[in-house]
Amino acid sequence: MPEIKLNLHMHTPYSDGSGSHAFIARQALQAGLDAIIVTDHNVLVRGLEGYYREGQRSLLLLIGEEIHDRARDPQKNHLLVFGVEQEVAPLAADPQGLINRVRQSGGLSFIAHPIDPALPAFHEDDISWVSWDVQGFTGLELWNGFSELKTVIRSRLDGLFYAYFPQFIPRGPLPGTLRIWDELLTTRPQPCVAIGGSDAHALNMRLGPLHRQVLPYSFHFKAINNHLLLDEPLSGDFVRDKQAIYDALRKGHLFIGYDLPAPTDGFRFTASGRHGTASMGDEIPLGEGVTFQIRLPLETECRLIRNGALLKTWHRRQICTFITNQPGIYRVECTLSYLGRRRGWIFSNPIYVRG
C-alpha cells in the first residue's frame, strides 16, 4: 500500500493563526509533506483547496474546520470536521447534533485535543472535551502538539525556553488521552480512529525585548504527522485524491509518526491468518490463530497492546512477530531515545481480531 505523509489541524488568519494558506502550503512542501488539512475555527474557507506545486514537488491542501461553541465559557468540546461541503458550525452548541449532521453529509468527525489543560502563565483555559456521551464520531486526536506544550510550561520563562527550543516539547500522547482511546476502543461497538494533530498557530510572542514565533508551521510539519496507507498512489487528480485521503482516515489506515528524531516512513503493522491479511484499521477473524508482524524503520523499543493492556515488549528490534489465539483490539507503540529521554515515536491504529 502506498504511504503518504499528512499533517493536519492548523490555523490561518481566518481564525487565530498567522500564516496564509499559500504560505502554509510552501512550508509543507519544503518539509516534504504530501498533503495537509487546514482547520480554522468555525469557518469553512472556500476556494483555496487543491494542489500547490513548487519545482518537481506537489502538495494537496484540503480544508476542514475546527468547530466549537463560541458562546460557551470556557469553550470546551472542539470537533475537527473533514469532508463536509456545507457550513455546520451553527450546530456547535449541540455536539451530538453536529456529529449526526457530519455523518449524514458523508464527512468525518474527530474529537480534538480530548485533554487540553489550562495554562495559567498565559491565561489559557482548559478546553478539554467533556461531552463523552456522544456517539457516532469517527475518532479522536490522540496526539496534539499544542496541548502538549501546555503541559510542559509552568511559567513565562518556560514559555520562552520552549519558543526557542521546541524540539524538547514532544514526548508522546498524554497518558490520559491514551486511556480514553483504549476505553473507547473496548467499549464502543464501532472503531475509533486515532490521528495526530499539530494544532499549529505560529503565534508571535513577546517577553520584554525578546520576540519569537511559537511553534512555527515549519516545526510542526517535521514533527507529529499522519502516515496514511492508500490503495494506490496519489494520481494528481484533486477530487480522486481528496477522496482517497478521507477514505484512509475513515478506515484508520494510518499510523501517527513523530518524524523529528528519525523518519517513521516504512513502519508496518499487519496480521495474517487463515482468512487473509489485515492492516491497521482492519478486522480479521481469529480462526485458528493470528500472526502479527511489526516492521520498524530502525531498531528500537516496541510494545504490543491488547485491549488497553501491555502484552509484549521488544527491545532493540526492527522486526517483531507475535502469535495470538485470543480475540481483541491490538495496537502498537514505539519509543525512541532523543534529547536525553525516551519519547513516543510511532502509534499505530488498531487491528481488530474478532472471535
Secondary structure, DSSP 8 states (H G I E B T S, - for coil): --EEEEEE-B--TTTT-SS-HHHHHHHHHHTT-SEEEEEEET----S--EEEEETTEEEEEEEEEEE--TTSSS----EEEES--S--GGGTT-HHHHHHHHHHTT-EEEE--SS---BGGGTB-------TT-----EEEEEEHHHHHHHH--SHHHHHHHHH-GGGS---S-HHHHHHHHHHHHH-SS--EEEEE--B--EEEEETTEEEEES-HHHHTTSEEEEEE-SS---S-HHHHHHHHHHHHHHT-EEEEETTTS--TT-EEEEEETTEEEETT-EEE-TT-EEEEEEEEEEEEEEEEETTEEEEEEEEEEEEEEEE-S-EEEEEEEEEEETTEEEEEEEE--EEEE-
